[in-house]
Amino acid sequence: MHGVAAAERAPVEVLVPYARRGHKRPGLRVHNGRVEDQDVVEIAGLRTVALDYALADVLARDPGRLALACADQAMAMTPEPERGEFREWIEVRITDRPDPRGRKRARILLDLVTGLPESPSESALLLTLTEAGYPPPQPQFSVRDLAGQEIYRLDFAWAQWRIAVEYDGYEAHEGRQDLDAARDADLARRGWIVIRATAADLRDPTRLLAAVASAFARRGVAA
């Protein structure tokens, strides 16, 4: 309802008072609880919780990839000057959750939220890398020439080691194989190791993580 498309495939969450019993339906998840009036907003005639409230719940309870994708998209929708304050609101909501379960996990995920990944798959890729024990790479890293002009923008980069991971989504990269290969070759000449990831690597990251480990080893960095 807040315009976060990453949540569209998740079940609809409905909160009902403790005195009422919700009816189970496919695609509907019913919870008993109470929300203060100041935490409720109305969208298209329907009452729903405020976005920061909803994100705190999602980060604490939902699958990590979905939660991070939702939070990244919500952050991207927030004007840049307001993002710091928005993050603080979410942090307060996490701290104030009546149910303490999931608070630690929610804070770990919130630390990864930048609003910079350009798709839920990129958010999932970021989580895959950090859950494997790697430091968070910088999203949307700008590679510049000697004149300071941007020549490439990398999906994720550990700039200090010149290691990059690029996500090849089908729509964005269909028919671009030759261009991508030329780009990677130019980046290699500039000292970069570029690793390409696909949807298959999100389903089974074994190949991807082996490639990242190899890149770190080449740089003499313990993975």
C-alpha positions as a LaTeX table, in Angstrom:
\begin{tabular}{lrrr}
\hline
Residue & $x$ (\AA) & $y$ (\AA) & $z$ (\AA) \\
\hline
Met1 & 0.00 & 0.00 & 0.00 \\
His2 & 2.94 & 2.32 & 0.55 \\
Gly3 & 4.14 & 1.70 & $-3.00$ \\
Val4 & 6.85 & $-0.81$ & $-2.09$ \\
Ala5 & 6.59 & $-3.22$ & $-5.00$ \\
Ala6 & 9.08 & $-5.65$ & $-3.47$ \\
Ala7 & 6.37 & $-6.66$ & $-0.99$ \\
Glu8 & 3.74 & $-7.47$ & $-3.61$ \\
Arg9 & 4.32 & $-11.23$ & $-3.52$ \\
Ala10 & 4.19 & $-11.44$ & 0.26 \\
Pro11 & 0.95 & $-12.37$ & 2.05 \\
Val12 & $-1.34$ & $-9.52$ & 3.05 \\
Glu13 & $-0.90$ & $-8.85$ & 6.77 \\
Val14 & $-4.04$ & $-7.98$ & 8.74 \\
Leu15 & $-4.03$ & $-6.89$ & 12.38 \\
Val16 & $-7.21$ & $-7.40$ & 14.40 \\
Pro17 & $-7.96$ & $-6.61$ & 18.07 \\
Tyr18 & $-7.28$ & $-9.31$ & 20.64 \\
Ala19 & $-11.01$ & $-9.72$ & 21.27 \\
Arg20 & $-11.67$ & $-10.67$ & 17.65 \\
Arg21 & $-10.78$ & $-13.79$ & 15.76 \\
Gly22 & $-9.54$ & $-13.43$ & 12.20 \\
His23 & $-10.50$ & $-15.89$ & 9.47 \\
Lys24 & $-7.72$ & $-17.64$ & 7.60 \\
Arg25 & $-7.72$ & $-17.20$ & 3.84 \\
Pro26 & $-5.15$ & $-17.97$ & 1.13 \\
Gly27 & $-2.72$ & $-15.07$ & 0.78 \\
Leu28 & $-3.87$ & $-13.54$ & 4.08 \\
Arg29 & $-1.95$ & $-13.58$ & 7.35 \\
Val30 & $-3.97$ & $-12.51$ & 10.39 \\
His31 & $-2.40$ & $-11.29$ & 13.63 \\
Asn32 & $-3.94$ & $-10.20$ & 16.91 \\
Gly33 & $-2.57$ & $-7.02$ & 18.39 \\
Arg34 & $-3.02$ & $-3.33$ & 19.00 \\
Val35 & $-1.68$ & $-0.28$ & 17.20 \\
Glu36 & $-1.87$ & 3.26 & 18.53 \\
Asp37 & $-3.89$ & 5.72 & 16.46 \\
Gln38 & $-0.81$ & 7.87 & 15.80 \\
Asp39 & 0.82 & 4.88 & 14.10 \\
Val40 & $-2.03$ & 4.48 & 11.61 \\
Val41 & $-2.36$ & 6.22 & 8.24 \\
Glu42 & $-5.09$ & 6.00 & 5.62 \\
Ile43 & $-4.24$ & 5.13 & 2.02 \\
Ala44 & $-6.94$ & 4.85 & $-0.64$ \\
Gly45 & $-9.55$ & 4.63 & 2.09 \\
Leu46 & $-7.83$ & 1.77 & 3.90 \\
Arg47 & $-6.24$ & 2.00 & 7.33 \\
Thr48 & $-2.67$ & 0.76 & 7.50 \\
Val49 & 0.34 & 1.24 & 9.74 \\
Ala50 & 2.89 & 3.95 & 8.96 \\
Leu51 & 5.72 & 2.94 & 6.64 \\
Asp52 & 8.46 & 3.06 & 9.29 \\
Tyr53 & 6.31 & 0.92 & 11.61 \\
Ala54 & 5.71 & $-1.62$ & 8.84 \\
Leu55 & 9.40 & $-1.79$ & 7.92 \\
Ala56 & 10.44 & $-2.46$ & 11.51 \\
Asp57 & 8.08 & $-5.44$ & 11.54 \\
Val58 & 9.24 & $-6.67$ & 8.14 \\
Leu59 & 12.92 & $-6.42$ & 9.10 \\
Ala60 & 12.29 & $-8.33$ & 12.32 \\
Arg61 & 9.98 & $-11.07$ & 11.03 \\
Asp62 & 10.06 & $-11.61$ & 7.27 \\
Pro63 & 12.64 & $-13.55$ & 5.21 \\
Gly64 & 15.87 & $-11.57$ & 5.02 \\
Arg65 & 15.94 & $-11.06$ & 1.26 \\
Leu66 & 12.36 & $-9.82$ & 1.15 \\
Ala67 & 12.89 & $-7.59$ & 4.18 \\
Leu68 & 16.05 & $-5.97$ & 2.82 \\
Ala69 & 14.49 & $-5.48$ & $-0.62$ \\
Cys70 & 11.46 & $-3.76$ & 0.91 \\
Ala71 & 13.59 & $-1.51$ & 3.11 \\
Asp72 & 15.93 & $-0.62$ & 0.23 \\
Gln73 & 13.02 & 0.30 & $-2.01$ \\
Ala74 & 11.36 & 2.35 & 0.73 \\
Met75 & 14.63 & 4.18 & 1.33 \\
Ala76 & 15.01 & 4.84 & $-2.40$ \\
Met77 & 11.53 & 6.39 & $-2.42$ \\
Thr78 & 12.53 & 8.75 & 0.39 \\
Pro79 & 14.08 & 12.10 & $-0.65$ \\
Glu80 & 17.82 & 11.94 & $-0.05$ \\
Pro81 & 17.96 & 14.74 & 2.56 \\
Glu82 & 15.35 & 12.87 & 4.64 \\
Arg83 & 16.92 & 9.42 & 4.56 \\
Gly84 & 18.96 & 9.80 & 7.74 \\
Glu85 & 15.90 & 10.80 & 9.71 \\
Phe86 & 13.84 & 8.02 & 8.12 \\
Arg87 & 16.46 & 5.48 & 9.19 \\
Glu88 & 16.31 & 6.84 & 12.75 \\
Trp89 & 12.52 & 6.44 & 12.78 \\
Ile90 & 12.86 & 2.80 & 11.74 \\
Glu91 & 15.49 & 2.23 & 14.43 \\
Val92 & 13.14 & 3.68 & 17.06 \\
Arg93 & 10.33 & 1.44 & 15.81 \\
Ile94 & 12.58 & $-1.60$ & 16.09 \\
Thr95 & 13.53 & $-0.67$ & 19.66 \\
Asp96 & 9.89 & $-0.05$ & 20.60 \\
Arg97 & 8.52 & $-3.31$ & 19.19 \\
Pro98 & 6.50 & $-5.05$ & 21.94 \\
Asp99 & 7.93 & $-8.38$ & 20.80 \\
Pro100 & 11.71 & $-8.35$ & 21.35 \\
Arg101 & 12.26 & $-11.28$ & 18.99 \\
Gly102 & 13.96 & $-10.23$ & 15.80 \\
Arg103 & 15.32 & $-6.90$ & 17.06 \\
Lys104 & 18.97 & $-7.90$ & 16.61 \\
Arg105 & 18.30 & $-9.28$ & 13.14 \\
Ala106 & 16.33 & $-6.17$ & 12.18 \\
Arg107 & 19.22 & $-3.90$ & 13.17 \\
Ile108 & 21.71 & $-6.01$ & 11.20 \\
Leu109 & 19.52 & $-5.71$ & 8.10 \\
Leu110 & 18.89 & $-2.01$ & 8.67 \\
Asp111 & 22.65 & $-1.41$ & 8.67 \\
Leu112 & 22.70 & $-2.73$ & 5.08 \\
Val113 & 19.90 & $-0.48$ & 3.85 \\
Thr114 & 21.03 & 2.33 & 1.54 \\
Gly115 & 18.28 & 2.63 & $-1.05$ \\
Leu116 & 20.95 & 2.24 & $-3.75$ \\
Pro117 & 20.40 & $-1.32$ & $-5.05$ \\
Glu118 & 18.30 & $-1.02$ & $-8.20$ \\
Ser119 & 16.22 & $-4.17$ & $-7.79$ \\
Pro120 & 15.15 & $-6.73$ & $-5.17$ \\
Ser121 & 17.65 & $-9.12$ & $-6.76$ \\
Glu122 & 20.50 & $-6.70$ & $-6.07$ \\
Ser123 & 19.38 & $-6.42$ & $-2.45$ \\
Ala124 & 19.34 & $-10.23$ & $-2.28$ \\
Leu125 & 22.84 & $-10.32$ & $-3.76$ \\
Leu126 & 24.09 & $-7.89$ & $-1.12$ \\
Leu127 & 22.63 & $-10.05$ & 1.64 \\
Thr128 & 24.15 & $-13.19$ & 0.12 \\
Leu129 & 27.60 & $-11.59$ & 0.20 \\
Thr130 & 27.37 & $-10.28$ & 3.75 \\
Glu131 & 25.86 & $-13.48$ & 5.13 \\
Ala132 & 28.89 & $-15.29$ & 3.68 \\
Gly133 & 31.06 & $-13.16$ & 5.95 \\
Tyr134 & 32.28 & $-10.50$ & 3.53 \\
Pro135 & 32.26 & $-6.82$ & 4.53 \\
Pro136 & 29.38 & $-4.94$ & 2.93 \\
Pro137 & 30.44 & $-3.77$ & $-0.54$ \\
Gln138 & 29.57 & $-0.26$ & $-1.66$ \\
Pro139 & 26.50 & $-0.17$ & $-3.90$ \\
Gln140 & 26.53 & 1.84 & $-7.14$ \\
Phe141 & 30.23 & 2.63 & $-6.97$ \\
Ser142 & 31.41 & 5.24 & $-9.46$ \\
Val143 & 34.60 & 4.48 & $-11.43$ \\
Arg144 & 36.17 & 7.69 & $-12.73$ \\
Asp145 & 38.94 & 8.52 & $-15.17$ \\
Leu146 & 41.94 & 10.74 & $-14.43$ \\
Ala147 & 39.86 & 13.82 & $-15.24$ \\
Gly148 & 37.30 & 12.86 & $-12.62$ \\
Gln149 & 34.61 & 11.91 & $-15.13$ \\
Glu150 & 32.47 & 8.88 & $-14.34$ \\
Ile151 & 33.07 & 6.12 & $-16.86$ \\
Tyr152 & 31.39 & 3.17 & $-15.14$ \\
Arg153 & 28.99 & 2.54 & $-12.30$ \\
Leu154 & 29.40 & $-0.80$ & $-10.55$ \\
Asp155 & 26.54 & $-2.59$ & $-8.80$ \\
Phe156 & 28.76 & $-3.49$ & $-5.83$ \\
Ala157 & 32.41 & $-2.80$ & $-5.15$ \\
Trp158 & 35.06 & $-3.30$ & $-2.53$ \\
Ala159 & 36.91 & $-0.31$ & $-3.88$ \\
Gln160 & 39.97 & $-0.63$ & $-1.64$ \\
Trp161 & 40.71 & $-4.01$ & $-3.28$ \\
Arg162 & 39.23 & $-3.20$ & $-6.70$ \\
Ile163 & 36.84 & $-6.12$ & $-6.59$ \\
Ala164 & 33.39 & $-5.67$ & $-8.12$ \\
Val165 & 30.26 & $-7.79$ & $-8.36$ \\
Glu166 & 27.82 & $-7.03$ & $-11.16$ \\
Tyr167 & 24.30 & $-8.45$ & $-11.22$ \\
Asp168 & 23.11 & $-9.52$ & $-14.66$ \\
Gly169 & 19.34 & $-9.26$ & $-14.62$ \\
Tyr170 & 17.74 & $-10.76$ & $-17.72$ \\
Glu171 & 15.94 & $-7.61$ & $-18.88$ \\
Ala172 & 18.80 & $-5.20$ & $-18.21$ \\
His173 & 21.46 & $-7.37$ & $-19.85$ \\
Glu174 & 19.61 & $-9.22$ & $-22.61$ \\
Gly175 & 21.62 & $-8.80$ & $-25.81$ \\
Arg176 & 24.42 & $-6.94$ & $-24.00$ \\
Gln177 & 26.90 & $-9.79$ & $-23.66$ \\
Asp178 & 29.45 & $-8.25$ & $-26.04$ \\
Leu179 & 29.16 & $-4.83$ & $-24.41$ \\
Asp180 & 29.49 & $-6.34$ & $-20.94$ \\
Ala181 & 32.56 & $-8.32$ & $-22.00$ \\
Ala182 & 34.22 & $-5.20$ & $-23.42$ \\
Arg183 & 33.37 & $-3.27$ & $-20.27$ \\
Asp184 & 34.82 & $-5.99$ & $-18.05$ \\
Ala185 & 37.99 & $-6.10$ & $-20.16$ \\
Asp186 & 38.45 & $-2.34$ & $-19.81$ \\
Leu187 & 37.88 & $-2.55$ & $-16.06$ \\
Ala188 & 40.46 & $-5.35$ & $-15.87$ \\
Arg189 & 42.97 & $-3.09$ & $-17.62$ \\
Arg190 & 42.24 & $-0.54$ & $-14.93$ \\
Gly191 & 43.06 & $-3.08$ & $-12.24$ \\
Trp192 & 39.59 & $-4.34$ & $-11.37$ \\
Ile193 & 38.43 & $-7.91$ & $-10.83$ \\
Val194 & 34.81 & $-8.11$ & $-12.01$ \\
Ile195 & 32.58 & $-11.00$ & $-10.97$ \\
Arg196 & 29.21 & $-11.41$ & $-12.65$ \\
Ala197 & 26.22 & $-12.85$ & $-10.80$ \\
Thr198 & 22.87 & $-14.05$ & $-12.13$ \\
Ala199 & 19.56 & $-15.24$ & $-10.72$ \\
Ala200 & 21.00 & $-18.76$ & $-10.66$ \\
Asp201 & 23.64 & $-17.56$ & $-8.19$ \\
Leu202 & 20.93 & $-16.30$ & $-5.87$ \\
Arg203 & 19.33 & $-19.74$ & $-5.88$ \\
Asp204 & 22.67 & $-21.46$ & $-5.29$ \\
Pro205 & 25.53 & $-19.07$ & $-4.45$ \\
Thr206 & 28.26 & $-21.72$ & $-4.43$ \\
Arg207 & 29.85 & $-20.61$ & $-7.72$ \\
Leu208 & 29.53 & $-16.91$ & $-6.88$ \\
Leu209 & 31.06 & $-17.22$ & $-3.42$ \\
Ala210 & 33.92 & $-19.31$ & $-4.79$ \\
Ala211 & 34.64 & $-16.58$ & $-7.34$ \\
Val212 & 34.55 & $-13.89$ & $-4.64$ \\
Ala213 & 36.85 & $-15.96$ & $-2.41$ \\
Ser214 & 39.27 & $-16.37$ & $-5.32$ \\
Ala215 & 39.25 & $-12.61$ & $-5.94$ \\
Phe216 & 39.99 & $-11.86$ & $-2.29$ \\
Ala217 & 42.79 & $-14.43$ & $-2.33$ \\
Arg218 & 44.30 & $-12.79$ & $-5.42$ \\
Arg219 & 44.33 & $-9.51$ & $-3.50$ \\
Gly220 & 45.96 & $-11.18$ & $-0.52$ \\
Val221 & 42.93 & $-10.51$ & 1.68 \\
Ala222 & 41.64 & $-13.15$ & 4.09 \\
Ala223 & 38.00 & $-13.87$ & 3.27 \\
\hline
\end{tabular}
